[in-house]
């Protein structure tokens, strides 16, 4: 017998809502403080006790720096090639706009580990500061509480070993001093992450991936010189002054912090748990070489484990199995015992797994953005956040050419039902007033205009965000209104249903939550793929709601879909997968039969 409570069912929804509300308040206060201080620093300039060079000395230093950068970049590329090669990958240059990327040097099966990448730095969000360990991102053990850092009163740890590890090797020494010096304000996550990365690279780098050369070889957002962004330079100067005032040794220079901040903008990774709840951000230099696609072939998860040596057994990378977490993975690195190999360092590693078969020579790809958006919205997000336009063949290339793969996909997620055959039809791009049907129905001018107006009105009505009960009721009415006129995979319908699922769970309206969750399945599978964490989590939500309604067989089917997706994206040893197998199939191996 299952004994789920409503609180267990909507826990992830409540956590996300609380996270967003808290983050908005914190970020507003922090950004106002940073802007106020940065404005004063822009007025006074960057000439400080850190020193400046002028004239011939500056020119000579610039020439030396250029030669040094070229030498270091070549050495870093050589090391990246060696590390990638040990994991069945290689580096390939994808042009000036995209830079270097990781490519499969052999074929990979679905579910294989493609990459295990250690971080150069990680920093937790304020909303997660007391909820997870700042070293391993794990929650406290049952009945236990996390240990709080006595210096900054901000960081928390699950054990003394992890607290020592964070201080000695993960840069908390810099973060702690930065927070203590900036009180009563808490520096923003980007400021803390840059301080951690700078300190680790200059003093306690656990490997070449965290050294200055590796970090500076990453491509900034716009590819320009590091000192051109005055806002970044001012924030970097603020961080440098705070760290210098704290007594941190060695104190990082403002120009180095500015370079790191410029790279964090487009190379950082959101740290999330197996249920995609965000807890912080990390900088993973090798994983930053994985490019974007709107139909990615890989999925990232995070796990605290050892790193630092080439895989020695098939069970680690490239074997068709997942990376297993052993008791040794969570042990604080210590001196080698007599006659044994020294322990490798441990960290919160990024693990990339193949969501489908990859052929030799195929570039690795993940999604940088939320895929639940039409073409033009996705391109705008990429341009603003990363400075490039996606040209993936499946969803972006030739999207304005009728019946191309990208056009057909756009018709499914952003089109309307054809007034003649009820199949998806789509308005032309780039100012074209023409509307084409996926089944080639001849649409006259009035029918095309009706389709265009329908798409525009539907998008406007379905854009209402979750709020009070009247707003949610209006959104639910809009969904019911437009369902007959839009494809079931329409992205605006899908996003509205996601909002309504959360609202229904908050209101303890399980019937409505079940209805919207089941209706969202096809769209989620199309947009994110059936082998993806978003689809697996939606399937799990459907399974729980169906089980609560007594629909046991349907619940088991949904649970099977969830487990099949999440064991590929998260690994067989993931705790959530074990929970699904236990709750729905009575034994962890129940689905393997």
N, C-alpha and C positions, 0 to 999 in steps of 0.2 A: 504494500500500500504506500502511495506517495503522500507525503505530509507537507507539501509546499504551502507556504503562506503567501499572502499578497505582498508582504514586505519583501520576501525573497524574489518574487517575480519582477517587481518594478524597481529593484535596488539599483540596477545600472542606470535606469532613467532618472531616478532621483539624484544619483551621484553626478550625472552629467549636468542636470539643471542647476544643482548647487554649485558645481564647479564653474559654470558659465557666469552665474550671478556674482560669485565671489571674485572671479578673475576680472570681470568688467570693472568692479569697484576698485580693486587693487591696481589694475593697470592704469585707470584714469588718474589715481593719486600719484602713482610712480612716474607716469609720463609727464604730468604737470611739474613734478619736482625736477626731473631730468631736464626738461625744456627750460625751466627757470635758471638752473645752474649752467646749462650749456650756453644759453644766451649771453650770460655774463662772461663766459670763457671766450665766446666768439668775439666779444667786444674788446677784451684784453689781449687777444691773440694767443699764440702758442709759445711765445718766448718765456721760458720758465727756468728754474734751476736745473732742468734736465740738459740745458745747453743747446746752442745752435751753431751752425757753421756758415761762413759767408765767403764770397769771392773764390779764389783759386782753391782753397781748402775744400769748399763745398763741391766744386767741379771735380776735383780729384777723388773725393769720397764717393761721388755719384758714379764715376767711371769704375772705381773699384767695386762698388756695390753691384753694378750691372754685370761685371764679369763673375763676381761671386754668385749672383743669382743664377746665371746660366750654368755654372758648374754644379751648384747644389741641385738645380732642377734636373739635370742629367742624371745625377746620382740617385735622386728620389725616383725618377722614372725606372731606372735599372732595378731598384729595390721593389718597386711596385710590380714590375714584370716578374721578378723572382717569386714574390709572395702570391701573385695571381696564378702563376704557373704551377705552384705547389697545390693549388685548389682546382686545377683543370680549366683555368681561365687565361686570357691574355689581354694586353692593352692594345687599343686601336685608336688612331686619331680620327675624329668625326668631323673635322673642319673647325674653322676659327670660332664659329658661334657656339658649338657644343663642346669643343675641346676633346680630351681623352675619354674613352669609355671602355667598359669591360665587355669582353666577347667570350663566348664559350669556345674553348680550345678543343673540346670533344663533345659528344652528344651527352645530354643529361635526361634522365627519366623524370616523369612527374613525381614530385615529392622529394627529390634529391636535394641535399644541401649544396647550394651553389657557392656560398661565401660565408665565412665566419670572420667578422671584422671587429677588432677591439676599438674602444673609443679613445680619442685624444682628450675629451672632457665631457662630463655630464653635469647637469644642474636640474634640480627639481623645482616644480612650481610652488608658489606659496600655498596654494590650495592643497597640495599633496605633502607639505612639509612635515606634518605630524601623522600622516597616514601610511607612508611607506619608508623603508630604509633607504637612505640616500646613497648607499653603496650598491645594493643588489636590487632595489626597487621592490622588495618583497614586503608583505604585510607582517605585523608582529605575530609571533606564535600564539596559538590559542591560550587565552588566559594571561598573556604577557603584555607588556607595554614596551614601546621603543625607548631607547636611551637618547636623551637630548644632549647635544653639545653644550658644555658649560660656558664656552667662550662666546658664541654667537646667539645661543638660545634658539637657533633656527633649524639646524640640521638634526636629524634623528637617525638612529641606527638600531638594527636588530640584535647586535652583539658587540662586545668589546673588540673582537677581532676585526669586524668590519669598520668600526670607528677608527681603529689604528690604521687600517688599510687606506681609508679615505684620507686621513691626514698625511700619511707618508707617501702615497703613490697616486692618489686621485685628485690632488689639488685643493682639498678642503682647507689647508692652511691659508691659502690666498682668499678663498671665499669667506672664511671665518673672520679674518682681519678686515676684509672689505665691508662686511655687514656690521661688525662692531664699530668701525670708524664712521660709517654712514648713519648710525642711529641718531634719531628715532626712525629714519626712513630705511626701507629695505631696498637695496639696489635691484634693478630689473633683472629678469632672468638672463637677458643678453649680456648685461654688464658682468654678472657673476660668471657666466659661461666663458666670456673672453678672459676674465681674470684667472679662472681655473686653467684654461688652455695655455695661457702665457706662462703661468707658474710651473705647470707640469712640463712644458717644453723646455723651459730654461733651467730647471733644477732637478726634477724627479721623473723625467720621461721613462715610462716602463718599456719603451720600444721605439724603433725608428719612426713608426707611424705617428708619434706624438712630438717628434722633434720639430724645431722651427722650419727647417727646409721642407718637410712634408706638408706642414700647415700652409706655408706661403705658396706652395706649388698649386694649391687649389685655386680655381678660377673665381674671381669676384663676380658679383651679379652682372655688371655691365662690361666686365673685362677691361676697365680703365685703370689708370694709376690709382694707387690706394689713397693718395692725399687729396683727391678732387672733391670729395664729399665733406663739406664743412660740418654738417650735423654729426656724421660719424666721427670726425676728427675731434669735435668738441666733447662728445661723450667719452671718447678714448682718453682725452686729456683729464677729464673728471675722474675716471677710474684710476689713471696713473697717479694723480695727486692723492687720492684716497689711499691707495696702496703704499705710496711713499710715506704718507703720514702715519700709516699703521706700523711701520717698521719692518715690512716684509722684505726679505732678501732672497735673491736679487730683485730689485724693483723693476718691472717691465717698462720700457720706454713708451711714450704715447704713440709714436709712429708704428710700433709693433702691435700695440693694442688696436690701433685704427685699422691696420691690415687684417687683423683677426676678425674684427667686427664686420668689415666689408665682406669677408668670406662666410661668416656665420649667416648672413642674410639669405644665401641661396644654397648653402651646403649643410645646414643643420637638419637633424632628424628629430621628429617628435617621439619621445619615449612613451610607449603605451603598453598596457598589460594585454592579456589574451582576450579581453572583452573590448579592446580598443579604447579603454579609458585613458586619457592622456595624463601623464604625471610629471613631465619635464621635457628637456631637450638635450641632445647630445651631438657631438661633432665626431663623425666617423670618416676619416679621410679616404680610406679605400672604398667604402660603400658610396662615397660621394661621386665616384666615377661611374655609377650606374645611372643611365639616362632615363628620361621620362617617356612613357607611352600611354595613350588613352585606352589601350588594351594591353596591360602589362603581362609579362610572362613570369614574374617573380613576386613573392610576398615576403615582407620583413617582419620579424618578431625579435624580442629581446630576452636574453637569458644571461644570468650571472654564471660565468664559467671560466675555465683556464684558457689561456691563449699563449702565443709567443713562440711556437714551434710548428714546423710543417706537420700536417696530419700524418700519423704513423700507422693508422689502421683504417680500413674502409668504413668503420662505424662512425667516423667523424665527418668526413666530407667526401662527397662524390660516390656514395655507395648504394644509393637507393633507400637507405635508412635515414633516420633523423639523428641529430646530435643529442646524445643522452646526457642528462645531468646526473652526475655521481656525487657521492659525499665529498670527494676530493675537490670538486668544482667550487664548493662553498667554503673551503678551508683557507684561512689567511695564509698567504705565501710566507714561508719561513726558511731557515737555513737547511741545506740538504743534510740528510742523515748520512752517517758513514757508509760508504759503498753504494750510495744511491744517487740517481740523477737529481740535480737541483729542481725544486718545484717551479713550475711555470707561474707567472703572475695571473691573477684572476681579475675580472672586470665585468661590467654589464655589456656583453657583446651583442652586436647586431647579427642575426642569422637570416640569410636570404635563402629561400627555398623555391624550387621551380614549380609553378602552378600548372604547367603542361610540359610536354616533351620539348626539349631544345635541341636543335641540330647544331653540328659543329659550325662555327663561324657566325652564329646568331648572337646579336647584342643582347645583354641582359637589360631588363627594363622594369621599372616600378612606376607608380603614379605619384606625381608630386602634389596633386590637387584632388579635391573632391570630384569624382567622375560623374556624379549625379547633376549634370548641367548640360545644356545644349552647346553646340559647337562654338558659337560666338562668345558665350560666357566662359567656356574653358580657355579659349585663346586669350581672353582678357586677363584671366587669373594668371596664366603663365607669363604673359607680357609684363604685368605689374610686379609679380613676385620673383620672376627668374630671368626676364629679359629676352625671351625667345618665343617663337611660334611653333606649335607642334605640327608635323607633317606626316604623322603615322598613316600608313596606307589604309588601315581598317576603318578609321574614324575621322580622319581630317583631310587627307589628300584628295583633291578633286571633289570636295563636298558640294560644290556648286554645279557639278556635272550630273545630270539626271541619270539614275540607275547605276552610278558608281557605288562601290561598297560603302564609302563614307556617306554618300547621299541616302542610300537605303537605310543605314543606321540612324541617320538624323531624322528620316521620315518616321521611324518607329518611336523615337524618344521625344521628338518635338513637332511632329506633324499632327494632322487631324484625320478623322475618318472621311474617306471620299464620299460625297453625296450620292454617287451612283452605285459603287460596289462595296462601300463600307471598309475598304482596305486603306491603309495609311496613304496620305498624299501630303506633299510638302511644297511650301512657297519657295520660290527661287531666292538666292542670295544676291548680295551686291546690288541692291536696288531693283532687281528684276521683279515685275509684278506677276510673272507666270507661276502657275501652280501645276505640278505634275503628279499623277497617280502612280503608285508602285505597280499597278496592274494595267497601266497605259489606257485608262479610261479617257475619252476625249472630254475635256472640261472646257466649257465656254467661259467667256469673260465673267459673267454673273456668278457662275459656280466657283470659279477661282477666287473671286472677290469675297464670296461668302466663306470659303475655306480660310482665307487670310484673316478675315475679321474674326472668325471663330477662334483661330489660334491666338490672336492678340488678346481677345476678351478673356479666354480661358487662362492665359498666363497671368493676366492682371488679377483675376478673381482668386486664383490658387496661390498667389504670392503672399497671402495674409500669414503672418507669423503667429505662433502660439501665444496666447495671452490669457485674458480672463474668459469666463464661461461664454459670454456673448461672442467673443472673437472666435473661439473654438467652434461654436455652433454655426457661425457664418462660414467658416472654412469647411465644415462637414457638409453644409448645404451646397457649397460650391462644388465639392467633390461629386456629390450625387447629381448635380446639374450637368456637369461636363463629362461624366463617365460614358454616356451613350455616344458622345460626339468625338471622343479622343481614343486613340489606341490604348489598350490596357497597359502598355509599356511606356506611356507618356511620362517624361521625367517630372513635369510639374504636378501631375497626379501623384506620382510616387513620393515626391518631397512633401506634399501636403499630407499624405497618409502617414508618413514617418512622424510628422508633427502631431497628428491626431492619435497615433498609437500612444505616444508619451502622455498626451492630455487625458486619454481614456484610462490609462493606468493610474495616473494621479487621482482621477475621480473614482477609481475602483469600479469602472465600467468595463468588466472583462469581456462582455459580449461584443462591444464596439471595438475593443482592442484586438480581439480575435478576428473580427471581420476585416479590419484594415490591414492587419498583419498578413492574413492569407491573400488578400487582394494585391499586396505589394510584391509577392514572390516572383512573378514573371519579370516585372520591371527590374528588380534587384539582380536577378540572374543575368539579364541582358546587359545592364549597365556595368556591374562589377564582375560578372562571371560567376558560374556556379561553384568554381573552386576559388573562393575568396573569403576573407574573414567577414566582410559585411553580410554576404549571403549566408554563411554558416551561422552567424549570430542571429540573423532574422529567422532562419529555420529553427534554431533553438527556441526562440521566443514563440514561434508558432506551435512547436511541440509542447511547450509548457501550457500554453493557453488551451490547446486542444485536449490535453490530458485533464486539465481542470474541468473541462466541459464533458468529460467522460468518453471522448472520441479516441479510444485507446489505439486502434489500428492506424488512424490518420496521424496521431501523435508519434507513433513509432516510425512511420515513414518520414515525417519531418525531422525526427531525431537522427535517423540514418543519414539524411541529407546534411544535417549539421555536422555530424561526426566525420563523414567523408570529406567535407570541405576543410574542417578545422585540423584534422590530423595531417593534412598536406601543408596547410599554411603555418600551423603552430608546432607540429611535431607530435609523435606518438606519446611522448612523455608529458605533454602539457596537462596541467591539472584540470582544466576545463573539459578536455576530451575524456579524461578519466571519470569526471563527474557525470557526463552524458552517458557513457557506457554503463556506469553503475546504476544510475537512476532509471534508465530506459531498457537496459538489456541485462541487468542483474549481475553481469560479470564483465570485467574490463575487456575480455576477449570475445564478447558476445557477437560483435559485428564481423569478426574475422572469419567466422564459419561460413 
